[in-house]
Amino acid sequence: EDEVELVVAVEGAEDQETAGEYQQRIVERIGEGAKGGAQADYVQWVRDATDSDGDKMNIDEGYVWRHRNGFGSVDVAGLFNGTGANRLLTAQQRSDLLTYIQSLDPVTHQARVLEVVTQTQNIEATLVPTSDEQFARDWDDATPLTVLSWTAATRLLKFTANRPSSMDIGDAVIVNGKTGEELIIEAFGSNPDEVVIKEVLYTPVATDTVYSGGPLVAPVRTAIQTLINGLGPRYGDFGAGDFRGTLYTSELFEVIQTTSGVLDSTLVTPSSNVVPTEKVFPDDTQINLLIAGEILVRYA
């Protein structure tokens, strides 16, 4: 063209996929080619799907199971990019996806778009930091604190014992049994057993155990969450493709141990690989996907 128009990206926006992901998708598509209803075609149709209005659905990944519902059948699932239940398609989106697939399928397959349902898995890991002071825990939790009460209106967290002398304003606390996210101390209460929380991310309750936060907690939690976000639905005997649905303890240990500042670590939960529960008839129109519940990362 003699003239081109430069379209400036919206500030703060992100590409739907990275350059590496785009390259891999195009190479895979060229390598596989169109095969008139092969597994690779279904995966690509899921990625390319449009809704009833003709708008691209932006489904991140497609998954295919052949003969799961009998000979000649094809089961398909799709997931959006994101975290946890945010990856799931709605009932209307699943209906639109099936319509789109049926419009392209050159063969009359007994096709279904499965409902992906979540199966929650808690993660707990303890860390030993390197000797570098920048990775040390915020306060001494050799004897963890215990929640006595929580006042939502004032964001006042009261313990059953006095604050340790090593605790300071700006430090983080982690309440066990919730999401595992750190709560930042905004101020001390009028009594030596109280702190004021800066931002309420969950509701502590009496008898909850409280651990120290620290600079390693957030990056390790992010690494774990990223690993789980990359899982697909259950990968059973009928699954096709190179995705994984199982959460492997070896991979969890790897992402924890390779985080900068971690000298050693112990994976407390899970103690073994986690395979999503298989859905069988009459629930075989669903398929399970592992998502993270509490990701508790604490110092040993």
C-alpha positions as CSV (number, residue, x, y, z in Angstrom):
1,E,0.0,0.0,0.0
2,D,1.1,3.6,-0.7
3,E,-0.3,4.7,2.6
4,V,-0.6,3.0,5.9
5,E,-2.5,3.9,9.1
6,L,-0.7,3.4,12.4
7,V,-3.2,2.4,15.1
8,V,-1.9,3.3,18.6
9,A,-2.6,0.6,21.2
10,V,-4.8,1.6,24.1
11,E,-2.7,2.6,27.1
12,G,-2.5,-0.2,29.7
13,A,-3.9,-2.9,27.2
14,E,-2.1,-6.2,26.6
15,D,-1.9,-8.4,23.6
16,Q,-4.2,-11.5,23.6
17,E,-1.1,-13.6,23.2
18,T,2.7,-13.2,23.3
19,A,4.9,-13.2,20.2
20,G,6.1,-16.7,21.2
21,E,2.6,-18.0,21.6
22,Y,1.6,-16.5,18.2
23,Q,4.6,-18.1,16.5
24,Q,3.9,-21.5,18.0
25,R,0.2,-21.4,17.0
26,I,1.0,-20.5,13.4
27,V,3.8,-23.1,13.1
28,E,1.5,-25.7,14.5
29,R,-1.3,-24.8,12.1
30,I,1.0,-24.8,9.1
31,G,2.6,-28.1,10.2
32,E,-0.8,-29.9,10.8
33,G,-2.7,-28.4,7.9
34,A,-6.4,-28.9,7.4
35,K,-7.4,-32.5,7.7
36,G,-11.1,-32.3,7.5
37,G,-12.0,-32.8,11.1
38,A,-8.8,-34.0,12.8
39,Q,-7.9,-33.2,16.4
40,A,-5.8,-30.2,15.4
41,D,-8.8,-28.7,13.4
42,Y,-11.0,-28.9,16.5
43,V,-8.4,-27.2,18.6
44,Q,-8.1,-24.4,16.0
45,W,-11.8,-24.0,15.7
46,V,-12.1,-23.5,19.4
47,R,-9.5,-20.8,19.3
48,D,-11.1,-19.1,16.3
49,A,-14.7,-19.4,17.4
50,T,-17.2,-16.5,17.1
51,D,-20.4,-16.1,19.0
52,S,-23.9,-15.7,17.7
53,D,-23.3,-12.1,16.8
54,G,-20.2,-13.0,14.8
55,D,-17.8,-11.5,17.4
56,K,-14.6,-13.5,18.2
57,M,-14.9,-15.2,21.5
58,N,-11.1,-15.1,22.3
59,I,-11.0,-18.5,23.8
60,D,-7.4,-19.1,24.8
61,E,-7.2,-22.9,24.3
62,G,-9.1,-25.8,23.0
63,Y,-9.1,-29.4,24.3
64,V,-10.4,-32.5,22.4
65,W,-11.4,-36.0,23.5
66,R,-12.1,-38.6,20.8
67,H,-14.6,-41.5,21.3
68,R,-15.2,-40.5,24.9
69,N,-19.0,-40.6,24.2
70,G,-18.8,-43.6,22.0
71,F,-17.2,-44.5,18.6
72,G,-17.3,-41.5,16.2
73,S,-17.9,-39.0,19.0
74,V,-15.9,-35.8,19.7
75,D,-15.9,-34.0,23.0
76,V,-14.5,-30.5,23.1
77,A,-13.8,-28.0,25.9
78,G,-12.5,-24.4,25.8
79,L,-10.9,-22.2,28.4
80,F,-10.1,-18.5,28.5
81,N,-6.8,-17.0,29.6
82,G,-7.0,-16.1,33.3
83,T,-7.1,-17.5,36.8
84,G,-9.4,-20.1,38.4
85,A,-13.1,-19.9,37.6
86,N,-12.5,-16.9,35.3
87,R,-11.2,-19.3,32.7
88,L,-14.6,-21.0,32.3
89,L,-17.1,-20.6,29.5
90,T,-20.7,-19.7,30.3
91,A,-23.6,-21.9,29.1
92,Q,-24.3,-19.5,26.3
93,Q,-20.7,-19.4,25.2
94,R,-20.6,-23.2,25.1
95,S,-23.7,-23.2,23.0
96,D,-22.2,-20.6,20.6
97,L,-19.0,-22.7,20.4
98,L,-20.9,-25.8,19.5
99,T,-22.8,-24.0,16.8
100,Y,-19.5,-22.6,15.4
101,I,-17.8,-26.1,15.4
102,Q,-20.8,-27.7,13.7
103,S,-20.8,-25.1,11.0
104,L,-17.2,-26.1,10.0
105,D,-17.1,-29.8,10.7
106,P,-17.0,-31.5,7.3
107,V,-18.1,-34.8,8.9
108,T,-21.2,-35.4,10.9
109,H,-19.6,-36.2,14.3
110,Q,-21.5,-36.6,17.5
111,A,-19.9,-33.5,18.9
112,R,-20.3,-32.0,22.4
113,V,-18.9,-29.0,24.1
114,L,-18.2,-30.1,27.7
115,E,-18.9,-27.9,30.7
116,V,-15.7,-27.5,32.6
117,V,-16.2,-27.5,36.4
118,T,-13.6,-26.6,39.0
119,Q,-11.9,-28.9,41.5
120,T,-10.1,-26.9,44.2
121,Q,-6.7,-27.8,45.4
122,N,-5.0,-26.1,48.4
123,I,-1.2,-25.6,48.2
124,E,1.1,-25.1,51.2
125,A,4.8,-24.7,51.1
126,T,7.5,-23.6,53.6
127,L,10.6,-21.7,52.6
128,V,14.1,-21.3,53.8
129,P,15.5,-18.0,52.4
130,T,19.1,-17.5,51.4
131,S,21.3,-15.5,53.8
132,D,20.7,-12.3,51.8
133,E,18.8,-10.0,54.3
134,Q,16.5,-8.7,51.5
135,F,14.7,-12.1,51.5
136,A,14.2,-12.4,55.3
137,R,10.8,-12.8,56.9
138,D,9.1,-9.6,58.1
139,W,8.8,-10.6,61.8
140,D,9.7,-13.5,64.0
141,D,6.9,-16.0,63.8
142,A,8.8,-18.9,65.5
143,T,5.7,-18.9,67.7
144,P,2.8,-18.0,65.3
145,L,0.1,-15.7,66.5
146,T,-3.5,-16.6,66.8
147,V,-6.5,-14.5,65.9
148,L,-8.7,-13.5,68.9
149,S,-11.1,-11.2,67.0
150,W,-11.6,-9.1,63.9
151,T,-13.5,-5.8,63.7
152,A,-14.4,-5.1,60.0
153,A,-15.4,-1.4,60.6
154,T,-12.0,-0.4,62.0
155,R,-10.0,-3.2,60.3
156,L,-8.6,-4.1,63.7
157,L,-7.0,-7.5,64.1
158,K,-6.6,-8.6,67.7
159,F,-4.4,-11.5,68.7
160,T,-4.5,-13.8,71.7
161,A,-0.9,-12.6,72.6
162,N,1.0,-9.4,72.3
163,R,2.7,-8.5,69.1
164,P,6.3,-9.7,68.8
165,S,8.9,-6.9,69.2
166,S,10.2,-7.6,65.7
167,M,6.8,-6.7,64.1
168,D,6.6,-3.3,62.6
169,I,4.2,-1.1,60.6
170,G,4.4,-2.0,57.0
171,D,5.1,-5.6,57.7
172,A,2.8,-8.4,56.4
173,V,0.8,-11.1,58.1
174,I,-0.7,-14.2,56.5
175,V,-3.9,-15.7,58.0
176,N,-4.0,-19.4,57.5
177,G,-7.2,-20.9,56.1
178,K,-8.0,-18.1,53.7
179,T,-6.4,-17.3,50.3
180,G,-2.8,-17.1,51.6
181,E,-2.5,-13.5,50.5
182,E,-0.5,-11.1,52.7
183,L,-2.3,-8.5,54.8
184,I,-0.2,-5.3,55.3
185,I,-0.1,-3.7,58.8
186,E,-1.1,0.0,58.4
187,A,-0.8,0.9,62.1
188,F,-0.7,-0.6,65.6
189,G,-3.8,-0.7,67.7
190,S,-4.0,1.1,71.1
191,N,-3.3,-2.3,72.8
192,P,-0.1,-4.3,72.4
193,D,-2.0,-7.2,70.9
194,E,-3.6,-5.3,68.1
195,V,-2.8,-4.2,64.5
196,V,-4.8,-2.3,61.9
197,I,-4.9,-3.9,58.5
198,K,-4.4,-1.6,55.4
199,E,-6.6,-3.5,52.9
200,V,-9.1,-6.2,53.7
201,L,-8.6,-9.1,51.3
202,Y,-10.5,-11.7,53.4
203,T,-12.1,-12.0,56.9
204,P,-10.0,-13.4,59.7
205,V,-11.8,-15.4,62.4
206,A,-11.0,-16.4,65.9
207,T,-8.5,-19.3,66.3
208,D,-6.9,-18.7,62.8
209,T,-3.1,-19.1,62.9
210,V,-1.1,-16.0,61.7
211,Y,2.3,-16.2,60.0
212,S,4.8,-13.6,59.0
213,G,4.8,-12.3,55.4
214,G,8.0,-11.5,53.6
215,P,9.5,-10.7,50.2
216,L,9.5,-14.3,49.0
217,V,5.8,-14.9,49.6
218,A,4.3,-13.0,46.6
219,P,6.8,-14.2,43.9
220,V,6.4,-17.8,45.0
221,R,2.6,-17.6,45.2
222,T,2.6,-16.1,41.7
223,A,4.8,-18.9,40.3
224,I,2.5,-21.5,41.8
225,Q,-0.6,-19.7,40.5
226,T,1.0,-19.4,37.0
227,L,1.7,-23.2,37.0
228,I,-1.9,-24.0,37.9
229,N,-3.3,-21.5,35.4
230,G,-1.5,-23.5,32.7
231,L,-3.3,-26.8,33.4
232,G,-6.1,-28.1,31.2
233,P,-9.2,-30.1,32.1
234,R,-8.7,-33.7,33.1
235,Y,-6.4,-35.5,30.7
236,G,-7.8,-39.0,30.7
237,D,-7.5,-42.1,28.5
238,F,-9.4,-40.3,25.7
239,G,-7.6,-37.0,25.8
240,A,-5.6,-35.8,22.7
241,G,-2.9,-33.2,22.6
242,D,0.1,-32.2,24.7
243,F,-1.6,-30.4,27.6
244,R,-1.6,-31.6,31.2
245,G,-4.5,-31.8,33.6
246,T,-2.5,-33.3,36.5
247,L,-0.8,-31.2,39.1
248,Y,2.7,-32.7,39.6
249,T,4.5,-32.2,42.9
250,S,7.8,-32.2,41.0
251,E,6.7,-29.2,39.0
252,L,5.4,-27.4,42.1
253,F,8.7,-28.0,43.8
254,E,10.6,-26.7,40.7
255,V,8.8,-23.4,40.5
256,I,9.1,-22.8,44.2
257,Q,12.8,-23.8,44.4
258,T,13.8,-21.8,41.4
259,T,12.4,-18.5,42.7
260,S,15.2,-16.1,43.4
261,G,16.0,-16.0,47.1
262,V,14.8,-19.5,48.0
263,L,17.5,-21.7,49.4
264,D,15.3,-24.6,50.4
265,S,11.7,-25.5,50.5
266,T,9.2,-28.1,51.6
267,L,5.9,-28.9,49.8
268,V,3.5,-29.6,52.6
269,T,0.3,-29.9,50.5
270,P,-0.3,-31.8,48.3
271,S,1.9,-34.7,49.3
272,S,1.5,-36.5,45.9
273,N,0.4,-35.7,42.4
274,V,-3.2,-34.5,42.0
275,V,-5.3,-36.0,39.2
276,P,-8.7,-34.3,38.6
277,T,-11.6,-36.6,39.4
278,E,-13.0,-38.3,36.3
279,K,-16.6,-37.5,35.4
280,V,-18.5,-40.5,34.2
281,F,-22.1,-41.1,32.9
282,P,-24.5,-39.5,33.6
283,D,-22.2,-36.6,34.4
284,D,-19.9,-37.1,31.4
285,T,-21.0,-33.8,29.8
286,Q,-18.8,-32.2,32.4
287,I,-15.0,-32.4,32.9
288,N,-12.9,-31.3,35.9
289,L,-10.3,-28.6,36.0
290,L,-7.9,-28.1,38.9
291,I,-7.8,-24.6,40.3
292,A,-6.0,-23.2,43.4
293,G,-7.7,-22.7,46.6
294,E,-5.5,-21.4,49.4
295,I,-1.9,-20.9,48.3
296,L,-0.2,-20.7,51.7
297,V,3.5,-19.8,51.4
298,R,5.3,-19.3,54.7
299,Y,8.7,-19.2,56.1
300,A,10.0,-22.4,57.8
